[in-house]
Amino acid sequence: VTTPPTSFTDLLNPIYRGKLAYPDPTTSGNGLRFLCALIKIMGEDEAFEFLAELEPLIARHDSLPLGEFIDKGELWIQVSDDSVITSEVMREHLVDQYMCVTDEGAIAGYVAIAITKDAPNLEAAKELVDFMLSEEGQIYVTAGYGYPCRENMVQYIPEDLAKIWQPFFDKPVIPLDWEEISGNMEAWKERWLQEIQPLGK
């Protein structure tokens, strides 16, 4: 793709027919988050209208990383989260891939750490959490290709990773209301199965 799409609607360009993929939102967290982001940006009915128009262009709805298909030219664009593309780009043979973020922005998914109720080693658990949230702990997180949750950590991002993440740096975050999503998730999944899936291959 010589000119990356700058908006979700750019994906409707017929040149992408058979070269696009996004995960099934009924079985994949990434696919569900993509659906939720579209609903947040466009509205529910408009998002499903967009997906209905997009579906004839879609090659597959795999939940697995598809980097090898991109390297072979079988796919050009895969909707995914950054952890997938990060891990794939870091594999030496995947050299012609990069991440782009549309002008609408990207959603933020969080990996959390928590202490469970009645934890048997409460003090040790507290020490671990305190360390993970400390500057030193966040340096290790960043070196391991995780997003730091502290400010002023940019200088610790490995150079190769910073190049991959660069498209995110100046884009907005699409805010998702997880209570709203929880209340509508099953209905949205069922709607996708009824209205979108039958339009595919």
Sine and cosine of phi, psi and omega as CSV:
sin_phi,cos_phi,sin_psi,cos_psi,sin_omega,cos_omega
0.00,0.00,0.95,-0.33,-0.05,-1.00
-0.97,0.23,-0.55,0.84,0.05,-1.00
-0.86,-0.50,0.97,-0.24,-0.04,-1.00
-0.89,0.46,0.52,-0.85,0.07,-1.00
-0.89,0.46,0.62,-0.79,0.03,-1.00
-0.96,-0.27,-0.12,0.99,0.07,-1.00
-0.56,-0.83,0.30,-0.95,0.03,-1.00
-0.88,0.48,-0.60,0.80,-0.04,-1.00
-0.92,0.40,-0.37,0.93,0.09,-1.00
-0.87,0.49,-0.41,0.91,-0.01,-1.00
-0.92,0.40,-0.26,0.97,0.00,-1.00
-0.98,0.19,-0.03,1.00,0.02,-1.00
-0.88,0.48,0.80,-0.59,-0.05,-1.00
-0.86,0.52,-0.32,0.95,0.01,-1.00
-0.90,0.44,-0.33,0.95,-0.02,-1.00
-1.00,0.03,0.01,1.00,-0.07,-1.00
-0.81,0.59,0.81,-0.58,0.02,-1.00
0.97,0.24,0.08,1.00,-0.04,-1.00
-0.88,-0.48,0.15,0.99,-0.03,-1.00
-0.92,-0.39,0.47,-0.88,0.09,-1.00
-0.53,-0.84,0.62,-0.78,0.23,-0.97
-0.57,-0.82,0.51,-0.86,-0.10,-1.00
-0.93,0.36,0.52,-0.86,0.08,-1.00
-0.87,0.50,0.89,-0.47,-0.05,-1.00
-0.95,0.32,-0.17,0.99,0.04,-1.00
-1.00,0.06,-0.23,0.97,-0.03,-1.00
-0.78,-0.62,-0.14,0.99,-0.10,-1.00
-0.81,-0.59,0.73,-0.68,0.09,-1.00
-0.88,0.47,-0.65,0.76,0.04,-1.00
-0.89,0.45,-0.66,0.75,0.03,-1.00
-0.90,0.43,-0.66,0.75,0.02,-1.00
-0.90,0.43,-0.67,0.74,0.01,-1.00
-0.91,0.42,-0.59,0.81,0.08,-1.00
-0.88,0.48,-0.73,0.68,0.03,-1.00
-0.86,0.51,-0.71,0.70,-0.02,-1.00
-0.90,0.43,-0.61,0.79,0.04,-1.00
-0.90,0.44,-0.68,0.73,0.03,-1.00
-0.88,0.47,-0.68,0.74,0.01,-1.00
-0.89,0.45,-0.66,0.75,0.02,-1.00
-0.89,0.46,-0.68,0.74,-0.07,-1.00
-0.97,0.24,-0.69,0.73,-0.18,-0.98
-0.98,-0.22,-0.44,0.90,-0.23,-0.97
0.98,-0.17,0.43,-0.90,-0.14,-0.99
-0.88,0.48,-0.82,0.57,-0.06,-1.00
-0.88,0.47,-0.66,0.75,-0.01,-1.00
-0.90,0.43,-0.60,0.80,0.02,-1.00
-0.90,0.44,-0.67,0.74,0.01,-1.00
-0.94,0.33,-0.54,0.84,0.10,-0.99
-0.90,0.44,-0.67,0.75,0.04,-1.00
-0.88,0.48,-0.74,0.68,-0.02,-1.00
-0.90,0.43,-0.56,0.83,0.04,-1.00
-0.91,0.42,-0.63,0.78,0.04,-1.00
-0.95,0.31,-0.54,0.84,-0.03,-1.00
-0.97,0.25,-0.53,0.85,-0.19,-0.98
-0.81,0.58,-0.65,0.76,0.01,-1.00
-0.89,0.45,-0.28,0.96,0.01,-1.00
-1.00,0.00,-0.22,0.98,-0.13,-0.99
-0.98,0.18,0.74,-0.68,0.02,-1.00
-1.00,0.07,-0.59,0.80,-0.09,-1.00
-0.29,-0.96,0.35,-0.94,0.01,-1.00
-0.84,-0.53,0.63,0.78,0.00,-1.00
-0.90,0.43,0.52,-0.85,0.12,-0.99
-1.00,-0.02,-0.25,0.97,-0.05,-1.00
-0.99,0.10,0.38,-0.92,0.08,-1.00
-0.85,0.53,0.66,-0.75,-0.09,-1.00
-0.89,-0.46,0.37,0.93,-0.08,-1.00
-0.83,0.55,-0.60,0.80,-0.02,-1.00
-0.91,0.41,-0.55,0.84,0.05,-1.00
-0.93,0.36,-0.55,0.83,0.06,-1.00
-0.93,0.37,-0.69,0.72,0.02,-1.00
-0.87,0.49,-0.56,0.83,0.00,-1.00
-0.99,0.14,-0.13,0.99,-0.03,-1.00
1.00,0.09,0.05,1.00,0.01,-1.00
-0.95,0.31,-0.51,0.86,0.13,-0.99
-0.83,-0.56,0.46,-0.89,0.08,-1.00
-0.93,-0.37,-0.59,0.81,-0.08,-1.00
-0.71,-0.70,0.73,-0.68,0.07,-1.00
-0.82,-0.58,0.83,-0.55,0.12,-0.99
-0.98,0.20,0.84,-0.54,-0.08,-1.00
-0.36,-0.93,0.05,-1.00,0.12,-0.99
-1.00,-0.07,0.23,-0.97,-0.13,-0.99
-0.94,0.34,-0.39,0.92,-0.01,-1.00
-0.92,0.39,-0.54,0.84,0.02,-1.00
-0.93,0.37,-0.78,0.63,-0.03,-1.00
-0.92,0.38,-0.56,0.83,0.03,-1.00
-0.88,0.48,-0.75,0.67,-0.03,-1.00
-0.91,0.41,-0.57,0.82,-0.04,-1.00
-0.97,0.25,-0.66,0.75,0.01,-1.00
-0.90,0.44,-0.53,0.85,-0.01,-1.00
-0.94,0.33,-0.28,0.96,0.09,-1.00
-0.98,0.20,0.79,-0.61,-0.23,-0.97
-0.84,0.54,-0.54,0.84,-0.11,-0.99
-0.99,0.17,-0.13,0.99,0.03,-1.00
-0.99,-0.13,1.00,0.03,-0.19,-0.98
-0.95,-0.31,-0.28,0.96,-0.11,-0.99
-0.95,-0.31,0.54,0.84,0.00,-1.00
-0.89,-0.45,0.53,-0.85,0.12,-0.99
-0.51,-0.86,0.25,-0.97,-0.05,-1.00
-0.96,-0.27,0.71,-0.70,0.12,-0.99
-0.81,-0.58,0.46,-0.89,0.00,-1.00
-0.82,-0.57,0.76,-0.65,-0.01,-1.00
-0.94,0.34,0.26,-0.97,-0.01,-1.00
-0.90,0.44,-0.37,0.93,0.05,-1.00
-0.91,0.42,-0.41,0.91,0.01,-1.00
0.95,-0.31,-0.25,-0.97,-0.01,-1.00
-0.70,-0.71,0.43,-0.90,0.08,-1.00
-1.00,0.07,0.39,-0.92,0.04,-1.00
-0.94,-0.35,0.89,-0.46,0.11,-0.99
-0.97,-0.25,0.66,-0.75,-0.13,-0.99
-0.92,-0.39,0.66,-0.75,0.19,-0.98
-0.98,-0.21,0.84,-0.55,-0.14,-0.99
-0.95,-0.32,0.35,-0.94,0.16,-0.99
-0.84,-0.54,0.67,-0.74,-0.05,-1.00
-0.51,-0.86,0.37,-0.93,0.08,-1.00
-0.97,-0.23,0.82,-0.57,-0.04,-1.00
-0.97,0.26,0.44,-0.90,0.03,-1.00
-0.88,0.48,0.67,-0.75,0.01,-1.00
0.87,0.49,0.55,0.84,0.05,-1.00
-0.84,0.54,0.73,-0.68,-0.08,-1.00
-0.93,0.36,-0.43,0.90,-0.01,-1.00
-0.85,-0.53,0.89,0.46,-0.16,-0.99
-0.85,0.53,-0.73,0.69,-0.05,-1.00
-0.91,0.41,-0.65,0.76,0.04,-1.00
-0.90,0.43,-0.62,0.78,0.03,-1.00
-0.90,0.44,-0.67,0.74,0.03,-1.00
-0.89,0.46,-0.66,0.75,0.02,-1.00
-0.89,0.46,-0.66,0.75,0.02,-1.00
-0.89,0.46,-0.74,0.67,-0.01,-1.00
-0.89,0.46,-0.70,0.71,0.02,-1.00
-0.86,0.52,-0.68,0.74,0.01,-1.00
-0.91,0.41,-0.71,0.71,-0.03,-1.00
-0.87,0.49,-0.50,0.86,-0.02,-1.00
-1.00,-0.02,-0.14,0.99,0.01,-1.00
-0.96,0.27,0.23,-0.97,0.03,-1.00
-0.87,0.49,-0.68,0.73,0.00,-1.00
-0.88,0.47,-0.71,0.70,0.01,-1.00
-0.89,0.46,-0.63,0.78,0.00,-1.00
-0.94,0.34,-0.45,0.90,0.11,-0.99
-0.89,0.45,-0.67,0.74,0.04,-1.00
-0.91,0.42,-0.66,0.75,0.03,-1.00
-0.86,0.51,-0.72,0.69,-0.04,-1.00
-0.92,0.40,-0.67,0.75,0.03,-1.00
-0.89,0.45,-0.44,0.90,0.03,-1.00
-1.00,-0.02,0.31,0.95,0.06,-1.00
0.93,0.36,0.58,0.81,0.14,-0.99
-0.93,-0.37,0.44,-0.90,0.06,-1.00
-0.95,0.31,0.76,-0.65,0.10,-0.99
-0.95,0.30,0.55,-0.84,0.03,-1.00
-0.98,-0.19,0.02,1.00,0.07,-1.00
-0.98,-0.19,0.45,-0.89,0.09,-1.00
-0.97,0.23,0.27,-0.96,0.07,-1.00
0.87,0.49,0.64,0.77,0.02,-1.00
-0.92,-0.38,0.04,1.00,-0.10,-0.99
-0.82,0.57,-0.61,0.79,-0.06,-1.00
-0.91,0.41,-0.25,0.97,-0.01,-1.00
-1.00,-0.07,-0.11,0.99,0.00,-1.00
-0.95,0.32,0.82,-0.57,0.02,-1.00
-0.82,0.57,0.59,-0.81,-0.10,-0.99
-0.84,0.54,-0.68,0.73,-0.02,-1.00
-0.91,0.42,-0.58,0.81,0.02,-1.00
-0.95,0.30,-0.62,0.78,0.02,-1.00
-0.85,0.53,-0.60,0.80,0.02,-1.00
-0.91,0.42,-0.62,0.79,0.00,-1.00
-0.94,0.34,-0.66,0.75,-0.05,-1.00
-0.98,0.18,-0.22,0.98,-0.11,-0.99
-0.75,0.67,-0.66,0.75,-0.02,-1.00
-0.86,0.51,-0.39,0.92,-0.02,-1.00
-0.98,0.18,-0.43,0.90,-0.26,-0.96
-0.86,0.50,-0.55,0.84,-0.06,-1.00
-0.92,-0.40,0.32,0.95,-0.02,-1.00
-0.96,-0.28,0.48,-0.88,0.03,-1.00
-0.96,0.29,0.34,-0.94,0.12,-0.99
-1.00,-0.10,0.77,-0.64,0.05,-1.00
-0.99,0.16,0.92,-0.40,-0.05,-1.00
-0.98,0.22,0.78,-0.62,0.03,-1.00
-0.94,-0.35,0.66,-0.75,0.03,-1.00
-0.99,-0.12,0.98,-0.19,-0.12,-0.99
-0.94,0.34,-0.41,0.91,0.10,-1.00
-0.93,0.37,-0.68,0.73,0.06,-1.00
-0.89,0.45,-0.67,0.74,0.00,-1.00
-0.88,0.47,-0.71,0.71,0.00,-1.00
-0.86,0.52,-0.62,0.78,-0.03,-1.00
-0.96,0.27,-0.34,0.94,-0.07,-1.00
-0.90,-0.45,-0.12,0.99,-0.16,-0.99
-0.81,0.59,-0.77,0.64,-0.06,-1.00
-0.91,0.42,-0.62,0.78,0.02,-1.00
-0.92,0.40,-0.65,0.76,0.02,-1.00
-0.91,0.41,-0.65,0.76,0.04,-1.00
-0.88,0.47,-0.71,0.70,-0.01,-1.00
-0.90,0.44,-0.63,0.77,0.03,-1.00
-0.89,0.45,-0.64,0.76,0.03,-1.00
-0.88,0.47,-0.68,0.73,0.01,-1.00
-0.89,0.45,-0.62,0.79,-0.06,-1.00
-0.99,0.16,-0.63,0.78,-0.16,-0.99
-0.98,-0.21,-0.49,0.87,-0.14,-0.99
-0.97,-0.26,-0.77,0.63,-0.07,-1.00
-0.81,0.59,-0.67,0.75,-0.02,-1.00
-0.90,0.43,-0.28,0.96,-0.02,-1.00
-0.99,0.14,-0.20,0.98,-0.05,-1.00
-0.99,0.12,-0.20,-0.98,-0.03,-1.00
-0.90,0.43,0.00,0.00,0.00,0.00
